[in-house]
Amino acid sequence: MKQNTLLACTVASLASLSSWGATSATAPDAPATAVAPAPAGLPLWEAGLAAGAGYVPDYPGADRYRTRAAVLPVFIYRGPVLRIDGGSVSGRLARSSDWELDLSANGAFNANNNALRQGMPDLDYLFGVGPQAIYKGLKTWPGKPTLHLKLRAILSTDFSRVDSRGISFDPQLRWRLPQVAGTPATLSLSLQPSWASRSLQSYFYQVNPSEATAIRPAYNARAGYMGTEAGITLSHRPLRDVSWFVTARLLSLHGAANTASPLLRDKRNVSVGAGVVWTPWRSGRTAAD
């Protein structure tokens, strides 16, 4: 649910999708370079199709993996306030030379028919929304990293109802290295530890006494550290209308607050994915930034 996920707006996020995300308690953000900049500049908007597939765990710490694949319409908008890009939707609230404040939202797949959770409710689709502060003052560092401080309210839905699942805090460092190793491709790196409220931790790891079995004892989940995810994405736009990406994410749950839960079976999850984005339609007007 976390360590893999996106597909909310484009399959460019599918590479990191599963049922929740990898490490953050919120759905992980799609690779920022999944849709590479157009050679002639950044159009105000682009539209087309995205196709992608990923091999991801059911939820953070799950020992069952699935292949997720999809073909979806994709729409990218780079307005001065509203931004739809990289599998997420955001609204800029304030900007300076070093800081940016916005509201962002994204989502993640559900997880059902997991043998370890037999007799328990399925994990529904998740989505998160909340403020994000971005620090851009590290311009002299290699790769010009940016620090993203994300606080999100998490909700779940089965499309018949919506339930609150708590909050998460996910500080993330991102690096973007164009023309890596002398090639035209761009390498993106990220590192993100995550903390979650008891409500969200319980959604994944709680086992009520009525749900306990011989191999799944009752467990009372607690708030705290959820894990750290490292991501790497290679992307390129060989044609004006076509871009591709391949990505991998490693989630470490060593030291997480709920490693004693019988539902947390694997303290290390690895997700991989790839996708192609085709955007033949675009605005003749370019974005301001």
FINU-682222 format. One record per residue: residue in three letters; x, y negated, z of N, C-alpha, C, O in turn. Coordinates in steps of 0.2 Angstrom, whole numbers, padded with zeros to 4 digits, always signed. Layout:
BEGIN
AlaXYZXYZXYZXYZ
...
//
This chain:
BEGIN
Met+0004+0006+0000+0000+0000+0000+0004-0006+0000+0002-0011-0002
Lys+0010-0006+0002+0014-0011+0003+0020-0011-0001+0022-0016-0005
Gln+0023-0006-0001+0030-0006-0004+0029-0004-0011+0034-0002-0014
Asn+0025-0005-0014+0024-0004-0021+0019-0008-0024+0015-0005-0021
Thr+0016-0012-0026+0010-0014-0027+0009-0021-0031+0014-0025-0029
Leu+0006-0022-0035+0004-0028-0037-0001-0028-0042-0007-0027-0040
Leu-0001-0028-0048-0006-0027-0053-0012-0031-0051-0017-0030-0054
Ala-0012-0036-0047-0017-0040-0046-0019-0044-0052-0025-0045-0053
Cys-0014-0047-0055-0015-0052-0061-0012-0049-0067-0015-0049-0072
Thr-0007-0045-0066-0003-0042-0072+0000-0035-0070+0001-0034-0064
Val+0001-0031-0074+0004-0025-0073+0011-0026-0071+0015-0022-0069
Ala+0014-0032-0073+0021-0034-0071+0022-0033-0064+0027-0032-0061
Ser+0016-0032-0060+0017-0031-0053+0016-0024-0051+0018-0022-0046
Leu+0014-0020-0056+0013-0013-0054+0019-0010-0052+0019-0005-0049
Ala+0025-0012-0055+0031-0009-0053+0032-0009-0045+0036-0004-0043
Ser+0029-0013-0042+0030-0013-0035+0023-0011-0031+0022-0013-0025
Leu+0019-0008-0034+0013-0006-0032+0012+0001-0030+0015+0005-0032
Ser+0007+0002-0025+0005+0008-0023-0001+0008-0020-0006+0007-0023
Ser-0002+0008-0013-0008+0006-0010-0008+0000-0006-0012-0002-0003
Trp-0002-0001-0004-0001-0007+0000+0005-0011-0002+0003-0017-0005
Gly+0010-0010-0001+0016-0014-0003+0021-0010-0001+0020-0004+0001
Ala+0027-0012-0001+0032-0008+0002+0034-0010+0009+0034-0005+0013
Thr+0035-0015+0010+0038-0017+0017+0034-0022+0020+0032-0022+0026
Ser+0032-0027+0016+0028-0033+0020+0021-0030+0021+0019-0025+0018
Ala+0018-0033+0026+0012-0031+0028+0007-0033+0023+0001-0032+0024
Thr+0009-0037+0018+0005-0039+0013+0007-0036+0007+0013-0034+0006
Ala+0003-0036+0002+0005-0033-0004+0012-0037-0007+0012-0043-0007
Pro+0017-0034-0009+0023-0036-0011+0022-0040-0017+0018-0039-0021
Asp+0026-0046-0018+0025-0050-0024+0028-0046-0030+0033-0043-0029
Ala+0025-0048-0036+0028-0045-0042+0035-0048-0044+0036-0053-0041
Pro+0039-0044-0047+0045-0047-0049+0044-0054-0053+0040-0054-0057
Ala+0048-0059-0051+0047-0065-0053+0049-0066-0061+0046-0070-0064
Thr+0053-0061-0063+0055-0061-0070+0051-0056-0074+0054-0055-0080
Ala+0046-0053-0072+0043-0048-0076+0040-0051-0082+0041-0048-0087
Val+0038-0057-0082+0037-0061-0088+0042-0066-0089+0041-0071-0086
Ala+0047-0065-0093+0053-0069-0094+0051-0076-0097+0046-0076-0101
Pro+0054-0081-0096+0053-0088-0099+0053-0087-0107+0057-0083-0110
Ala+0049-0091-0110+0049-0091-0117+0055-0094-0120+0057-0099-0117
Pro+0058-0092-0125+0064-0095-0128+0064-0102-0129+0069-0106-0128
Ala+0058-0105-0131+0058-0112-0133+0056-0116-0127+0054-0122-0128
Gly+0055-0113-0121+0053-0117-0115+0047-0113-0112+0044-0108-0115
Leu+0044-0116-0107+0039-0113-0103+0032-0116-0105+0031-0122-0104
Pro+0028-0112-0109+0021-0115-0111+0017-0116-0104+0018-0113-0099
Leu+0012-0121-0105+0008-0122-0099+0004-0115-0098+0003-0114-0092
Trp+0002-0112-0103-0002-0105-0102+0000-0100-0107+0002-0102-0112
Glu+0000-0094-0105+0001-0088-0110-0004-0083-0108-0007-0082-0103
Ala-0006-0079-0113-0011-0074-0112-0010-0068-0117-0007-0069-0122
Gly-0011-0062-0115-0010-0056-0119-0012-0050-0115-0017-0050-0111
Leu-0008-0045-0116-0009-0038-0112-0002-0036-0109+0003-0038-0111
Ala-0003-0032-0103+0003-0030-0100+0001-0022-0099-0004-0020-0097
Ala+0006-0018-0099+0006-0011-0098+0012-0009-0094+0018-0011-0095
Gly+0010-0005-0089+0016-0003-0084+0014+0003-0080+0008+0005-0080
Ala+0019+0006-0077+0018+0012-0073+0023+0012-0067+0029+0009-0068
Gly+0022+0015-0062+0026+0015-0056+0025+0022-0052+0020+0025-0053
Tyr+0030+0024-0049+0030+0030-0045+0031+0027-0038+0037+0025-0036
Val+0026+0028-0034+0026+0024-0027+0023+0028-0022+0019+0033-0023
Pro+0024+0027-0015+0021+0031-0010+0014+0028-0008+0012+0023-0011
Asp+0010+0032-0005+0003+0030-0003+0003+0024+0001-0002+0020+0000
Tyr+0007+0023+0006+0007+0018+0010+0014+0018+0014+0018+0022+0013
Pro+0016+0012+0017+0023+0012+0020+0024+0018+0025+0021+0019+0030
Gly+0029+0022+0024+0031+0028+0028+0027+0034+0026+0028+0039+0029
Ala+0023+0034+0020+0020+0040+0018+0025+0045+0015+0030+0043+0012
Asp+0024+0051+0015+0028+0056+0012+0025+0059+0005+0028+0063+0002
Arg+0020+0056+0003+0017+0058-0003+0017+0052-0008+0016+0046-0006
Tyr+0019+0053-0014+0020+0048-0019+0015+0050-0025+0013+0055-0026
Arg+0014+0044-0029+0009+0045-0034+0012+0041-0040+0015+0036-0039
Thr+0010+0043-0046+0011+0039-0052+0005+0034-0053+0000+0037-0054
Arg+0006+0028-0054+0001+0023-0055+0002+0020-0062+0008+0018-0064
Ala-0003+0019-0066-0002+0016-0073-0008+0012-0075-0013+0014-0073
Ala-0007+0007-0079-0012+0003-0081-0011-0001-0087-0005-0003-0088
Val-0016-0003-0091-0015-0008-0096-0020-0013-0094-0026-0012-0094
Leu-0018-0019-0094-0023-0025-0092-0022-0031-0096-0016-0032-0098
Pro-0027-0035-0096-0026-0042-0099-0021-0046-0094-0022-0045-0088
Val-0017-0050-0097-0013-0054-0092-0014-0062-0094-0014-0063-0100
Phe-0014-0066-0089-0015-0073-0090-0010-0077-0086-0010-0075-0080
Ile-0006-0081-0088-0001-0085-0085-0002-0092-0085-0003-0095-0091
Tyr-0003-0096-0080-0004-0103-0080+0001-0106-0076+0002-0105-0070
Arg+0005-0111-0078+0010-0115-0075+0008-0122-0074+0012-0127-0076
Gly+0002-0123-0070+0000-0130-0069+0004-0134-0063+0008-0130-0060
Pro+0003-0140-0063+0007-0144-0057+0004-0142-0050+0008-0142-0046
Val-0002-0139-0050-0004-0137-0043-0006-0129-0043-0003-0126-0040
Leu-0010-0127-0048-0012-0120-0048-0007-0117-0052-0005-0119-0058
Arg-0005-0111-0050+0000-0107-0053-0002-0099-0053-0004-0097-0048
Ile-0003-0096-0059-0004-0089-0060+0001-0086-0064+0002-0087-0070
Asp+0005-0082-0060+0011-0080-0063+0014-0074-0059+0013-0074-0053
Gly+0017-0069-0062+0021-0064-0058+0016-0060-0054+0018-0057-0049
Gly+0010-0059-0056+0005-0055-0052+0002-0058-0046-0001-0055-0041
Ser+0003-0065-0045+0000-0068-0039-0003-0075-0041-0002-0077-0047
Val-0007-0077-0037-0010-0084-0038-0008-0088-0033-0009-0087-0027
Ser-0006-0095-0034-0004-0099-0029-0006-0106-0031-0008-0108-0036
Gly-0007-0110-0025-0009-0117-0026-0004-0122-0023-0003-0121-0016
Arg+0000-0126-0026+0005-0130-0023+0002-0135-0019-0003-0139-0021
Leu+0004-0136-0013+0001-0141-0008+0005-0147-0008+0003-0153-0007
Ala+0012-0146-0007+0017-0151-0006+0024-0149-0009+0025-0143-0009
Arg+0028-0154-0012+0034-0152-0015+0039-0158-0013+0037-0164-0013
Ser+0045-0156-0012+0051-0160-0012+0057-0157-0015+0056-0152-0018
Ser+0063-0160-0015+0068-0157-0019+0070-0151-0016+0073-0146-0020
Asp+0069-0150-0009+0072-0143-0006+0066-0139-0004+0067-0133-0003
Trp+0060-0142-0003+0054-0138+0000+0048-0138-0005+0047-0143-0008
Glu+0045-0132-0004+0038-0132-0008+0033-0128-0003+0035-0123+0000
Leu+0027-0131-0002+0022-0128+0002+0016-0126-0003+0014-0130-0006
Asp+0014-0120-0003+0008-0118-0007+0004-0113-0003+0006-0110+0002
Leu-0002-0111-0006-0006-0106-0004-0005-0100-0009-0006-0102-0015
Ser-0005-0094-0007-0004-0089-0012-0008-0083-0010-0010-0082-0004
Ala-0010-0079-0015-0014-0073-0014-0011-0067-0019-0009-0069-0024
Asn-0012-0061-0016-0010-0055-0021-0014-0049-0018-0017-0050-0013
Gly-0013-0044-0021-0017-0038-0019-0013-0031-0020-0007-0031-0023
Ala-0016-0026-0018-0013-0019-0019-0018-0014-0019-0024-0014-0018
Phe-0015-0008-0022-0020-0002-0023-0022+0001-0017-0020+0000-0011
Asn-0027+0005-0018-0030+0009-0012-0026+0016-0012-0022+0017-0016
Ala-0028+0020-0007-0025+0027-0006-0030+0031-0003-0033+0030+0002
Asn-0032+0036-0007-0036+0041-0005-0034+0048-0006-0029+0049-0009
Asn-0037+0053-0003-0035+0060-0004-0028+0062-0001-0025+0066-0004
Asn-0026+0058+0004-0019+0060+0007-0020+0065+0012-0024+0064+0016
Ala-0017+0071+0011-0018+0077+0015-0016+0075+0022-0020+0078+0027
Leu-0012+0071+0024-0010+0069+0031-0016+0065+0034-0016+0066+0040
Arg-0020+0062+0030-0025+0058+0033-0032+0061+0032-0037+0058+0033
Gln-0032+0068+0031-0038+0071+0030-0042+0071+0036-0040+0072+0042
Gly-0049+0069+0035-0053+0068+0040-0053+0061+0043-0057+0059+0048
Met-0049+0057+0040-0049+0050+0042-0051+0045+0036-0051+0048+0031
Pro-0053+0039+0038-0055+0035+0032-0050+0034+0027-0044+0033+0029
Asp-0052+0033+0021-0047+0031+0016-0044+0024+0017-0047+0020+0020
Leu-0038+0023+0014-0036+0016+0014-0038+0012+0008-0037+0014+0002
Asp-0042+0007+0009-0045+0003+0003-0040-0001+0000-0034-0002+0002
Tyr-0043-0005-0006-0039-0010-0009-0037-0015-0004-0042-0017+0000
Leu-0031-0018-0004-0029-0024+0000-0028-0030-0003-0026-0030-0009
Phe-0029-0035+0000-0027-0042-0003-0025-0047+0003-0028-0046+0008
Gly-0020-0051+0001-0018-0056+0006-0018-0063+0004-0017-0064-0002
Val-0020-0067+0008-0020-0074+0006-0017-0079+0012-0019-0077+0018
Gly-0013-0084+0011-0011-0088+0016-0005-0093+0014-0004-0093+0008
Pro-0003-0097+0018+0002-0102+0016+0009-0099+0015+0011-0094+0018
Gln+0013-0102+0011+0020-0100+0009+0024-0106+0009+0023-0111+0005
Ala+0030-0106+0013+0034-0112+0013+0041-0109+0009+0043-0104+0011
Ile+0043-0113+0004+0049-0110+0000+0054-0115+0001+0053-0121-0001
Tyr+0060-0113+0003+0066-0117+0004+0070-0116-0002+0072-0111-0004
Lys+0072-0122-0006+0076-0121-0012+0083-0125-0011+0086-0127-0016
Gly+0085-0126-0005+0091-0130-0004+0098-0126-0004+0103-0129-0002
Leu+0097-0120-0007+0104-0116-0007+0106-0116-0015+0109-0110-0017
Lys+0106-0121-0018+0108-0121-0025+0115-0120-0027+0117-0118-0032
Thr+0119-0121-0022+0126-0120-0023+0128-0113-0022+0134-0111-0023
Trp+0124-0109-0019+0125-0102-0018+0125-0098-0024+0121-0100-0029
Pro+0129-0092-0025+0128-0088-0031+0121-0086-0032+0118-0083-0027
Gly+0118-0086-0038+0111-0084-0039+0106-0089-0037+0100-0088-0038
Lys+0108-0095-0034+0104-0100-0031+0098-0097-0028+0092-0098-0030
Pro+0099-0093-0022+0093-0090-0019+0088-0095-0016+0090-0101-0014
Thr+0082-0092-0016+0077-0096-0013+0074-0092-0007+0073-0086-0007
Leu+0072-0096-0001+0069-0092+0005+0061-0093+0005+0059-0099+0005
His+0058-0088+0005+0050-0088+0005+0048-0086+0011+0049-0080+0013
Leu+0044-0091+0015+0042-0089+0022+0034-0088+0021+0030-0093+0020
Lys+0032-0082+0021+0025-0080+0019+0021-0078+0025+0023-0073+0029
Leu+0015-0081+0027+0011-0079+0032+0004-0078+0029+0001-0083+0026
Arg+0002-0072+0029-0005-0070+0026-0010-0067+0030-0008-0063+0034
Ala-0016-0068+0029-0021-0064+0032-0023-0059+0027-0023-0060+0021
Ile-0024-0053+0030-0024-0047+0025-0032-0044+0026-0034-0044+0032
Leu-0035-0043+0020-0041-0040+0020-0042-0034+0016-0037-0033+0011
Ser-0046-0029+0017-0047-0023+0013-0054-0023+0010-0059-0026+0013
Thr-0055-0020+0005-0062-0019+0002-0062-0013-0002-0058-0010-0005
Asp-0068-0010-0002-0070-0004-0006-0075-0007-0011-0079-0003-0014
Phe-0076-0013-0012-0080-0017-0017-0088-0016-0015-0092-0019-0018
Ser-0089-0014-0009-0096-0014-0006-0095-0019+0001-0101-0021+0003
Arg-0089-0020+0004-0089-0024+0009-0081-0026+0010-0077-0023+0007
Val-0080-0031+0014-0074-0034+0015-0072-0034+0022-0076-0036+0026
Asp-0066-0031+0025-0065-0031+0032-0058-0034+0033-0053-0034+0029
Ser-0057-0038+0039-0051-0041+0041-0046-0036+0043-0048-0031+0047
Arg-0040-0036+0041-0035-0031+0043-0029-0034+0047-0024-0031+0048
Gly-0030-0041+0049-0025-0044+0053-0020-0048+0049-0022-0051+0043
Ile-0014-0050+0051-0010-0054+0048-0003-0051+0047-0001-0047+0051
Ser+0001-0054+0043+0008-0052+0042+0013-0058+0041+0010-0063+0038
Phe+0019-0058+0043+0024-0063+0042+0029-0059+0038+0032-0055+0040
Asp+0031-0062+0032+0036-0059+0027+0041-0064+0025+0040-0067+0019
Pro+0046-0065+0028+0052-0070+0025+0055-0066+0020+0057-0060+0021
Gln+0057-0069+0014+0060-0066+0009+0065-0070+0006+0064-0076+0004
Leu+0071-0067+0004+0076-0070+0000+0076-0068-0007+0076-0062-0007
Arg+0076-0072-0012+0076-0070-0019+0082-0073-0022+0084-0079-0021
Trp+0085-0069-0026+0091-0071-0031+0089-0070-0038+0085-0065-0040
Arg+0090-0074-0043+0089-0074-0050+0096-0075-0053+0098-0080-0053
Leu+0098-0070-0057+0105-0070-0060+0104-0069-0068+0103-0063-0070
Pro+0103-0075-0072+0102-0074-0079+0109-0072-0082+0114-0073-0080
Gln+0108-0069-0088+0114-0066-0092+0118-0062-0088+0124-0063-0088
Val+0115-0057-0084+0119-0053-0080+0124-0049-0084+0122-0046-0089
Ala+0130-0048-0082+0136-0044-0085+0136-0046-0093+0138-0041-0097
Gly+0135-0052-0094+0136-0054-0101+0131-0052-0106+0131-0053-0112
Thr+0125-0050-0103+0119-0048-0107+0114-0053-0107+0115-0058-0103
Pro+0109-0053-0112+0104-0058-0111+0099-0057-0106+0094-0060-0105
Ala+0099-0051-0102+0094-0049-0097+0095-0053-0091+0101-0056-0089
Thr+0090-0053-0087+0090-0057-0080+0090-0052-0075+0085-0047-0075
Leu+0094-0052-0070+0093-0048-0064+0091-0052-0058+0093-0057-0056
Ser+0085-0049-0055+0082-0052-0049+0083-0048-0043+0082-0042-0044
Leu+0085-0050-0037+0086-0047-0031+0082-0050-0026+0080-0056-0026
Ser+0080-0046-0021+0076-0048-0015+0077-0044-0009+0078-0038-0010
Leu+0076-0047-0004+0077-0044+0003+0071-0047+0008+0071-0053+0009
Gln+0067-0042+0010+0061-0045+0014+0060-0040+0020+0057-0035+0019
Pro+0061-0043+0026+0059-0040+0032+0051-0042+0033+0049-0047+0031
Ser+0048-0038+0037+0041-0039+0038+0038-0038+0045+0041-0033+0048
Trp+0034-0042+0048+0031-0041+0054+0023-0041+0053+0021-0045+0049
Ala+0020-0037+0057+0012-0037+0056+0009-0036+0063+0012-0034+0068
Ser+0003-0039+0063-0001-0039+0069-0004-0031+0071-0003-0027+0066
Arg-0006-0030+0077-0008-0024+0079-0014-0021+0074-0014-0015+0072
Ser-0018-0026+0072-0024-0024+0068-0021-0021+0061-0024-0015+0059
Leu-0016-0024+0058-0014-0021+0052-0010-0015+0053-0010-0010+0049
Gln-0006-0015+0058-0002-0009+0060-0007-0003+0061-0005+0003+0059
Ser-0012-0004+0064-0017+0001+0066-0020+0004+0060-0022+0010+0059
Tyr-0021+0000+0055-0024+0002+0048-0020+0007+0045-0023+0012+0042
Phe-0014+0007+0046-0009+0012+0043-0008+0018+0048-0008+0024+0046
Tyr-0007+0016+0054-0004+0021+0059-0008+0024+0065-0005+0028+0068
Gln-0013+0021+0066-0018+0023+0072-0021+0029+0070-0023+0031+0065
Val-0021+0034+0076-0024+0040+0075-0029+0040+0082-0026+0041+0087
Asn-0035+0039+0081-0040+0039+0087-0041+0046+0089-0040+0051+0086
Pro-0042+0047+0096-0043+0054+0099-0048+0058+0095-0047+0064+0094
Ser-0053+0055+0092-0058+0059+0088-0055+0061+0081-0058+0066+0078
Glu-0049+0058+0079-0046+0060+0073-0040+0065+0074-0037+0067+0069
Ala-0038+0066+0080-0032+0070+0081-0033+0078+0079-0039+0080+0080
Thr-0028+0081+0077-0028+0088+0075-0021+0091+0078-0018+0087+0082
Ala-0020+0097+0077-0014+0100+0080-0008+0098+0077-0003+0098+0080
Ile-0008+0095+0071-0002+0092+0068-0003+0085+0067+0002+0081+0065
Arg-0008+0082+0070-0009+0074+0070-0011+0072+0076-0017+0071+0077
Pro-0007+0072+0081-0009+0070+0088-0012+0062+0088-0010+0058+0084
Ala-0016+0061+0093-0018+0054+0094-0012+0049+0095-0007+0051+0098
Tyr-0013+0043+0092-0008+0038+0093-0011+0031+0093-0015+0030+0089
Asn-0008+0027+0097-0010+0020+0098-0005+0015+0095+0000+0014+0098
Ala-0007+0013+0089-0002+0008+0085-0001+0002+0089-0006+0000+0093
Arg+0005-0001+0088+0006-0008+0091+0009-0013+0086+0011-0011+0080
Ala+0008-0019+0087+0011-0024+0083+0018-0024+0083+0022-0022+0087
Gly+0021-0028+0078+0028-0029+0078+0031-0028+0071+0028-0028+0066
Tyr+0038-0026+0071+0042-0025+0065+0039-0019+0061+0038-0014+0064
Met+0038-0021+0054+0035-0016+0050+0040-0012+0045+0039-0007+0043
Gly+0046-0016+0044+0051-0013+0039+0054-0018+0035+0052-0024+0035
Thr+0059-0016+0032+0063-0021+0027+0064-0018+0020+0065-0012+0019
Glu+0062-0022+0015+0062-0020+0008+0067-0023+0004+0068-0030+0005
Ala+0071-0020+0000+0076-0022-0004+0074-0021-0011+0072-0015-0013
Gly+0074-0026-0016+0071-0025-0022+0076-0027-0028+0080-0032-0027
Ile+0076-0024-0033+0080-0026-0039+0076-0025-0045+0073-0020-0046
Thr+0076-0030-0050+0072-0030-0056+0077-0032-0062+0080-0038-0061
Leu+0077-0029-0067+0080-0031-0073+0075-0033-0078+0071-0028-0080
Ser+0075-0039-0081+0070-0041-0086+0073-0044-0092+0079-0047-0092
His+0070-0044-0098+0072-0048-0104+0066-0049-0108+0061-0046-0108
Arg+0067-0055-0112+0062-0056-0117+0065-0056-0124+0068-0062-0126
Pro+0066-0051-0127+0069-0050-0134+0065-0054-0139+0069-0056-0144
Leu+0059-0055-0139+0055-0058-0144+0051-0064-0140+0050-0063-0134
Arg+0048-0069-0144+0044-0074-0141+0038-0071-0137+0036-0074-0132
Asp+0035-0066-0140+0029-0063-0138+0030-0057-0133+0025-0055-0130
Val+0036-0054-0132+0037-0048-0129+0042-0049-0124+0047-0051-0125
Ser+0041-0046-0118+0046-0046-0113+0045-0039-0109+0040-0036-0109
Trp+0050-0036-0106+0050-0030-0102+0054-0031-0096+0057-0035-0095
Phe+0052-0026-0091+0056-0026-0085+0056-0019-0082+0052-0014-0084
Val+0061-0017-0079+0062-0011-0075+0063-0013-0068+0067-0018-0067
Thr+0061-0010-0063+0062-0012-0056+0062-0006-0051+0060+0000-0053
Ala+0065-0007-0045+0066-0002-0040+0066-0005-0033+0068-0011-0033
Arg+0063-0002-0029+0062-0005-0022+0063+0000-0017+0061+0006-0017
Leu+0067-0002-0012+0069+0003-0006+0066+0000+0000+0068-0006+0002
Leu+0062+0004+0004+0059+0001+0010+0062+0006+0016+0061+0012+0016
Ser+0065+0002+0020+0068+0005+0026+0063+0004+0032+0062-0002+0034
Leu+0061+0009+0035+0056+0009+0041+0060+0011+0048+0057+0011+0053
His+0067+0011+0047+0071+0013+0053+0070+0007+0058+0071+0001+0057
Gly+0068+0008+0064+0067+0003+0069+0060+0000+0069+0059-0005+0073
Ala+0056+0002+0065+0049-0001+0065+0045+0001+0071+0047+0006+0075
Ala+0040-0003+0072+0037-0003+0079+0033+0004+0079+0032+0006+0085
Asn+0031+0007+0074+0027+0013+0074+0030+0019+0071+0027+0023+0068
Thr+0036+0020+0072+0040+0026+0069+0037+0032+0073+0038+0038+0070
Ala+0034+0032+0079+0032+0037+0083+0025+0040+0080+0023+0045+0082
Ser+0022+0036+0076+0016+0038+0073+0016+0045+0069+0021+0045+0065
Pro+0012+0049+0070+0012+0055+0065+0010+0054+0058+0011+0058+0054
Leu+0008+0048+0057+0006+0046+0050+0012+0043+0046+0012+0042+0040
Leu+0017+0041+0050+0024+0038+0047+0028+0044+0047+0032+0046+0051
Arg+0029+0047+0041+0032+0053+0040+0039+0052+0037+0044+0056+0038
Asp+0040+0047+0033+0046+0045+0030+0049+0038+0031+0045+0033+0030
Lys+0055+0038+0034+0057+0031+0036+0061+0028+0031+0064+0022+0031
Arg+0060+0031+0025+0063+0027+0019+0059+0029+0013+0059+0035+0011
Asn+0056+0024+0010+0052+0025+0004+0056+0021-0002+0059+0016-0001
Val+0056+0025-0008+0059+0022-0014+0053+0022-0019+0050+0027-0021
Ser+0052+0016-0022+0048+0015-0028+0051+0013-0034+0056+0009-0034
Val+0049+0015-0040+0052+0013-0046+0046+0012-0051+0041+0014-0050
Gly+0048+0007-0056+0042+0006-0061+0045+0002-0067+0051+0000-0067
Ala+0041+0002-0072+0043-0002-0078+0037-0004-0082+0032-0002-0081
Gly+0038-0009-0086+0032-0012-0089+0034-0016-0095+0040-0018-0096
Val+0029-0018-0100+0030-0022-0105+0024-0027-0105+0019-0025-0104
Val+0026-0033-0107+0021-0038-0107+0021-0041-0114+0026-0043-0117
Trp+0015-0042-0117+0014-0045-0124+0010-0051-0123+0004-0050-0121
Thr+0012-0057-0125+0008-0063-0124+0008-0067-0131+0012-0071-0132
Pro+0004-0065-0136+0004-0068-0142+0001-0075-0142+0002-0079-0147
Trp-0003-0076-0137-0007-0083-0137-0004-0087-0131-0002-0085-0126
Arg-0003-0093-0133+0000-0098-0128-0002-0105-0130-0004-0107-0135
Ser-0001-0109-0125-0002-0116-0126+0003-0120-0130+0009-0118-0129
Gly+0002-0125-0134+0007-0129-0137+0010-0134-0133+0015-0137-0134
Arg+0007-0135-0127+0009-0140-0122+0014-0136-0117+0012-0130-0115
Thr+0019-0139-0115+0024-0135-0111+0022-0137-0104+0020-0143-0102
Ala+0024-0133-0099+0023-0135-0092+0028-0140-0089+0033-0141-0092
Ala+0026-0144-0084+0030-0149-0082+0037-0146-0078+0042-0149-0079
Asp+0036-0140-0075+0042-0137-0072+0040-0130-0071+0044-0126-0069
//
